[in-house]
Amino acid sequence: MRHPVTQFALAGLAVVAVFGAAALLALQSLARSEALRDARQFATLAGQGIVEPVIAPGLVRGDGAAIAAVDRVVNERVLGERVVRVKVWDAAGRIVYSDEPRLVGMRFALGVEKRAALRTGAARAEESDLGAPENRFERGQGELYEVYVPVRAPDGTPLLFETYQPRSAVAATGRRIWLPFAALLLASLVLLWLVQVPLAARLGRRLRATQREREELLVQAADASADERRRIAADLHDGPVQDLAGISYSLSAAAERDAPPELRETLRDAAAGTRAAMRRLRTLLVEIHPPNLRASGIEAALADLLAPLGARGLVTELEVEPGVALAEGDERLVYRAAAEALRNVDRHAHATRVAVTLRQDGDAVRLEVVDDGAGFAATERIRRHEDGHVGLALLEDVAGRAGATVAVRSSPGAGTSVALEVPRR
């Protein structure tokens, strides 16, 4: 069960990795949105809560005292690690204040976000375009976010308060948001995976034990069936077959005595019918229980297996290499493999020809049963096994216990080959 459990563990780990990666991306996106919202809130607090109250009417006209008053508050309470530049714009695009004095009084075209912030009254944020002329003094500050907040002068003149916040500060805020959730999420996923792996292994062991128990029961059932077949075969051989043989001899003898020609012909027909019934019974005995392999030999036993198929119209071929020697247990295994393969040919193959070959193949003896029937796909064999047709599976199990191997090759329309290789003892 190690292979399927390993597959399950790897599949579970892949699912955890994919889900975890997707969750991390979602968390990072959410955290970035929250960090930008926090940046907008901070700019709103700084602009409307700190700077707007100290804006004097003279700021718009460029009054030095008004500019100094705003500059003092900005340097003391706004600028720092989180804000590296502050600008205040009028609606015409003139910078009426900046902590960079060289910008005061300059006029630039207002961008889309700036105009939207003035129009809607809502804070806006965007990545700073450091290539723009109005941002030439911020180019040494690294990547920045521009956050705009509308403010008003005492006389109601609309102004735009702008902060430049380092991207790293916004990213740090996002990390503080998503990292704890990510750690908790990943720990939960890994814990879930770690719990599932031993459960899968335990379930696999139970399934394997159940399968092994089922196979053992099937083997026991097959052995019991073989014992019962042996008893029935013995009863038929010692009873009805012997009785029919006696009747046949009696009828033949009666036909040779003085009797009317009509009766003599009837007796001969009855004797022939009795002998035919005996042959059918002997064929049935071979199918019910194999002959004594040690007494008759494997070639005779294989010929007996092929005889019923030949009687049904199939072209049969048997080739046994001279000098092939098998131990008694291996002979029984070869006979059982041939019987199972030929049984499948009779029941499922719809074949016209079947060939059985037994030969020496290096250090092993190889039995091969080949037919020209309909064949089957691998999925069909799995389906038959699930439906309870376990003859080949049992044969593979028995062969494996004996150190032999069974190979089944088939494809739809190309017939079937069943090969058994038994190592020489």
C-alpha positions in Angstrom: 0.0 0.0 0.0 3.0 2.3 0.1 2.7 3.4 -3.5 -1.0 4.6 -3.3 -0.5 6.2 0.1 2.5 8.0 -1.3 0.4 9.1 -4.3 -2.3 10.3 -1.9 0.2 12.2 0.2 1.8 13.9 -2.8 -1.6 14.8 -4.3 -2.7 16.2 -0.9 0.6 18.2 -0.7 0.1 19.5 -4.2 -3.5 20.6 -3.3 -2.3 22.2 -0.1 0.5 24.0 -2.1 -1.9 25.3 -4.8 -4.6 26.3 -2.4 -2.1 27.9 -0.1 -0.5 29.9 -2.9 -3.9 31.0 -4.1 -4.9 32.0 -0.6 -1.6 33.9 -0.1 -2.2 35.8 -3.3 -5.7 36.7 -2.2 -4.5 37.7 1.3 -1.7 39.9 -0.2 -4.2 41.6 -2.5 -6.6 42.2 0.3 -3.8 43.4 2.6 -2.6 45.8 -0.2 -6.1 47.2 -0.4 -6.3 47.6 3.3 -2.8 49.3 3.4 -3.9 51.8 0.7 -7.1 52.4 2.7 -4.9 53.0 5.7 -2.7 55.4 3.7 -5.8 57.4 2.6 -7.1 57.5 6.2 -3.7 58.8 7.4 -3.6 61.5 4.7 -7.2 62.5 5.5 -6.2 62.8 9.2 -3.1 64.8 8.4 -4.7 67.1 5.8 -8.1 67.8 7.3 -7.2 67.3 11.0 -3.8 68.8 11.2 -3.0 71.1 8.3 -6.4 72.5 7.3 -6.9 74.2 10.7 -3.7 76.3 10.3 -4.3 77.4 6.7 -4.6 81.2 6.6 -6.3 83.2 3.9 -2.9 84.5 2.7 -1.6 81.0 1.8 -3.3 81.1 -1.6 -1.8 84.6 -2.2 1.7 83.4 -1.3 1.9 85.2 2.0 5.2 84.2 3.8 3.7 84.1 7.3 0.9 81.8 6.2 3.4 79.5 4.4 5.6 79.4 7.5 2.7 78.5 9.7 1.8 75.5 7.6 5.5 74.5 7.2 6.0 74.4 10.9 3.0 72.1 11.5 4.0 69.9 8.6 7.5 69.4 9.7 6.5 68.9 13.3 3.5 66.6 12.9 3.3 65.2 9.4 6.7 64.5 7.9 8.5 61.4 9.1 9.1 57.8 8.1 5.6 57.5 6.7 5.4 60.8 4.8 8.5 62.2 2.9 6.8 65.1 1.0 3.8 67.3 1.3 2.3 69.6 -1.3 -0.8 71.8 -1.3 -2.4 72.6 -4.6 -5.0 75.1 -5.7 -7.7 74.2 -8.3 -5.6 75.9 -11.1 -2.7 73.5 -10.6 -0.4 75.9 -8.6 1.5 74.6 -5.7 0.7 77.0 -2.9 2.8 75.1 -0.3 5.4 72.3 -0.2 8.0 71.4 2.4 10.4 71.7 -0.7 10.5 75.5 -1.0 11.6 75.4 -4.7 8.2 74.0 -5.7 6.1 76.8 -4.1 4.5 78.9 -6.8 5.1 76.5 -9.6 2.2 75.5 -11.8 1.6 72.1 -13.4 -1.4 70.5 -15.1 -3.5 68.6 -12.6 -3.7 64.8 -13.3 -6.9 62.8 -13.5 -6.7 61.6 -9.9 -6.1 65.1 -8.5 -9.1 66.5 -10.4 -11.2 63.5 -9.2 -10.3 64.1 -5.6 -11.2 67.9 -5.9 -14.5 67.0 -7.6 -15.7 64.1 -5.4 -14.1 65.2 -2.1 -12.9 61.7 -1.5 -9.3 60.7 -0.8 -7.4 59.1 -3.7 -4.2 57.2 -4.0 -2.0 56.2 -6.9 1.6 55.2 -7.5 3.8 58.3 -8.1 5.1 59.0 -11.6 8.6 60.1 -10.7 9.2 61.0 -14.3 6.6 63.9 -14.1 8.1 67.4 -13.8 6.3 68.2 -10.5 8.0 65.1 -9.0 11.6 65.8 -9.9 12.5 66.6 -6.3 11.2 63.2 -5.1 13.2 61.0 -7.4 15.8 60.1 -4.7 13.1 58.9 -2.3 12.5 55.5 -3.9 9.1 54.3 -5.1 6.2 56.4 -3.6 2.5 56.5 -3.4 0.7 59.9 -3.9 -2.4 60.3 -1.7 -4.7 63.3 -2.3 -7.2 64.8 0.2 -9.4 67.9 -0.5 -9.1 70.7 2.1 -10.4 74.2 2.2 -9.0 77.7 3.0 -10.8 79.8 5.6 -12.7 81.6 2.8 -13.8 78.3 1.3 -11.3 78.1 -1.5 -10.8 74.4 -2.5 -7.3 73.1 -2.1 -5.7 69.7 -2.5 -3.5 68.3 0.2 -1.0 65.8 -1.2 1.3 63.4 0.7 4.0 61.2 -0.7 4.2 58.0 1.2 7.1 55.4 0.6 5.9 52.2 -1.1 7.9 50.3 1.5 5.9 51.8 4.3 2.6 50.9 2.6 4.0 47.3 1.9 5.0 47.0 5.6 1.5 47.9 6.7 0.2 45.2 4.3 2.6 42.6 5.6 1.5 43.3 9.2 -2.1 42.6 8.0 -1.6 39.4 5.9 1.3 37.6 7.6 -0.5 36.5 10.7 -3.4 35.2 8.7 -1.1 33.5 6.2 0.8 31.8 9.0 -2.4 30.6 10.6 -3.8 29.5 7.2 -0.7 27.6 6.2 -0.4 26.0 9.6 -4.0 24.8 9.4 -3.5 23.4 5.9 -0.3 21.6 6.8 -1.9 20.2 10.0 -4.9 19.0 7.9 -2.5 17.3 5.5 -0.6 15.7 8.3 -3.8 14.3 9.8 -5.0 13.0 6.5 -1.8 11.0 5.6 -1.9 8.6 8.5 -5.7 8.3 8.1 -5.1 7.4 4.4 -2.4 4.9 5.4 -4.7 3.3 8.0 -7.5 3.1 5.5 -5.2 1.6 2.9 -4.0 -1.0 5.4 -7.6 -1.9 6.2 -8.5 -2.1 2.5 -5.5 -4.3 1.8 -6.3 -6.5 4.8 -9.9 -6.8 3.5 -8.7 -7.6 0.0 -6.2 -10.2 1.4 -8.9 -11.8 3.5 -11.2 -11.9 0.5 -8.5 -13.5 -1.6 -7.8 -16.1 1.1 -11.5 -16.8 1.3 -11.7 -17.2 -2.5 -8.7 -19.5 -2.4 -10.3 -21.6 0.3 -13.5 -21.7 -1.7 -11.6 -22.8 -4.8 -9.8 -25.5 -2.7 -13.2 -26.6 -1.3 -14.6 -26.6 -4.8 -11.7 -28.7 -6.0 -12.3 -31.2 -3.2 -16.0 -31.4 -4.0 -15.2 -31.8 -7.7 -12.8 -34.6 -6.9 -15.5 -36.4 -4.8 -18.1 -35.9 -7.6 -15.6 -37.1 -10.2 -14.8 -40.2 -8.2 -18.5 -41.0 -7.6 -19.2 -40.6 -11.3 -16.3 -42.7 -12.4 -16.9 -45.5 -9.9 -20.7 -45.4 -10.4 -22.5 -44.3 -13.6 -19.4 -44.7 -15.9 -18.8 -48.2 -14.8 -22.5 -49.0 -15.0 -22.6 -47.6 -18.5 -19.5 -49.6 -19.5 -21.2 -52.8 -18.2 -24.4 -52.0 -20.1 -22.5 -51.3 -23.2 -20.7 -54.7 -23.0 -24.0 -56.4 -22.4 -25.7 -54.8 -25.3 -22.8 -55.6 -27.6 -22.8 -59.2 -26.5 -26.6 -59.5 -26.9 -26.3 -58.0 -30.4 -24.0 -60.9 -31.4 -26.3 -63.6 -30.2 -29.1 -65.2 -32.2 -31.7 -62.5 -32.5 -33.9 -61.1 -35.2 -32.1 -58.6 -37.5 -34.3 -55.7 -36.3 -33.5 -56.4 -32.6 -29.8 -56.9 -33.4 -29.6 -53.4 -35.0 -31.4 -51.8 -32.1 -29.0 -53.4 -29.7 -26.0 -52.2 -31.7 -27.4 -48.7 -31.7 -28.1 -48.8 -28.0 -24.5 -50.0 -27.3 -23.1 -47.2 -29.5 -25.3 -44.6 -27.7 -24.1 -46.0 -24.4 -20.5 -45.7 -25.4 -21.1 -42.1 -26.6 -22.6 -41.3 -23.2 -19.6 -42.8 -21.6 -17.3 -40.5 -23.7 -19.3 -37.5 -22.8 -19.2 -38.4 -19.1 -15.4 -38.9 -19.3 -15.1 -35.5 -20.9 -17.2 -34.0 -18.1 -14.9 -35.8 -15.6 -11.9 -34.1 -17.1 -13.6 -30.7 -16.8 -14.8 -31.4 -13.3 -11.4 -32.7 -12.0 -8.0 -33.1 -13.7 -6.6 -36.5 -14.2 -3.8 -38.0 -12.3 -1.0 -35.9 -13.8 1.8 -38.1 -12.5 0.1 -41.1 -14.1 -1.1 -39.6 -17.4 1.4 -36.8 -17.9 1.0 -33.1 -18.5 0.6 -33.5 -22.2 -2.3 -35.9 -21.9 -3.9 -33.7 -19.3 -3.6 -30.6 -21.6 -5.0 -32.7 -24.5 -8.0 -33.6 -22.3 -8.5 -29.9 -21.6 -8.5 -29.1 -25.3 -10.8 -31.9 -26.3 -14.1 -30.2 -25.3 -13.2 -27.1 -27.3 -12.4 -29.2 -30.3 -15.7 -30.9 -29.9 -17.4 -27.5 -30.0 -15.8 -26.6 -33.4 -12.7 -24.7 -32.4 -9.4 -25.5 -34.2 -7.0 -26.6 -31.4 -3.3 -27.0 -31.3 -1.1 -28.5 -28.7 2.7 -28.4 -28.6 4.6 -29.9 -25.7 8.4 -29.8 -26.1 9.9 -33.2 -25.5 11.9 -33.5 -22.2 10.0 -30.8 -20.3 10.1 -31.9 -16.7 8.1 -30.3 -13.9 7.7 -31.0 -10.2 4.3 -32.3 -9.1 3.2 -29.0 -7.6 4.4 -27.1 -10.7 2.5 -29.6 -13.0 -0.7 -28.8 -11.0 0.0 -25.1 -11.4 0.5 -25.5 -15.2 -2.7 -27.5 -15.5 -4.6 -25.0 -13.4 -3.3 -22.1 -15.6 -4.2 -23.9 -18.8 -7.7 -24.8 -17.5 -8.4 -21.2 -16.4 -7.2 -19.8 -19.7 -9.1 -22.3 -21.8 -12.2 -21.7 -19.6 -12.0 -18.0 -20.5 -11.6 -18.9 -24.2 -14.7 -21.0 -24.1 -16.8 -18.5 -22.2 -15.7 -15.1 -23.4 -13.3 -15.1 -26.3 -15.6 -16.1 -29.3 -12.5 -17.6 -30.9 -12.1 -19.9 -33.8 -8.6 -21.1 -33.0 -6.7 -21.7 -29.8 -3.1 -23.0 -29.3 -1.4 -24.3 -26.2 2.4 -24.5 -26.0 4.6 -25.8 -23.2 8.3 -25.5 -23.7 11.6 -24.9 -21.9 12.5 -21.2 -21.9 16.0 -20.8 -20.3 15.8 -21.6 -16.6 12.0 -21.6 -16.7 9.2 -23.7 -18.2 6.7 -21.5 -20.1 3.1 -22.3 -20.8 1.3 -20.1 -23.3 -2.4 -20.2 -24.3 -3.1 -18.0 -27.4 -6.5 -17.5 -29.0 -7.7 -15.4 -31.9 -10.9 -14.2 -30.2 -12.4 -10.8 -29.5 -9.8 -9.8 -26.8 -10.4 -7.1 -24.3 -9.1 -3.8 -22.9 -7.4 -3.5 -19.6 -10.4 -1.6 -18.2 -12.6 -4.5 -19.1 -10.5 -6.9 -17.1 -10.8 -4.5 -14.1 -14.5 -4.3 -14.5 -14.8 -8.1 -14.7 -12.7 -8.4 -11.5 -15.0 -6.0 -9.7 -18.0 -8.0 -10.9 -16.6 -11.1 -9.3 -14.7 -12.8 -12.2 -11.5 -13.4 -10.3 -10.1 -16.5 -11.9 -7.1 -14.8 -13.4 -6.5 -12.8 -10.3 -6.5 -15.9 -8.2 -4.2 -17.6 -10.6 -1.8 -14.7 -10.4 -1.9 -14.9 -6.6 -1.3 -18.7 -6.6 1.5 -18.4 -9.2 3.2 -15.6 -7.2 3.2 -17.7 -4.0 4.8 -20.5 -6.0 7.5 -18.1 -7.4 6.0 -18.2 -10.9 4.7 -15.3 -13.0 1.5 -14.8 -15.1 1.4 -12.4 -18.0 -1.9 -11.5 -19.8 -1.7 -9.6 -23.0 -4.8 -8.7 -24.9 -6.4 -5.9 -26.9 -9.8 -5.6 -28.5 -10.0 -7.6 -31.8 -6.5 -9.0 -31.4 -7.1 -12.1 -29.3 -5.6 -12.9 -25.9 -2.4 -14.5 -24.7 -2.0 -16.0 -21.2 1.6 -17.0 -20.4 2.8 -18.7 -17.2 6.5 -19.0 -16.4 7.5 -21.5 -13.8 11.2 -21.5 -12.6 12.9 -24.8 -12.7 13.4 -26.3 -9.3 
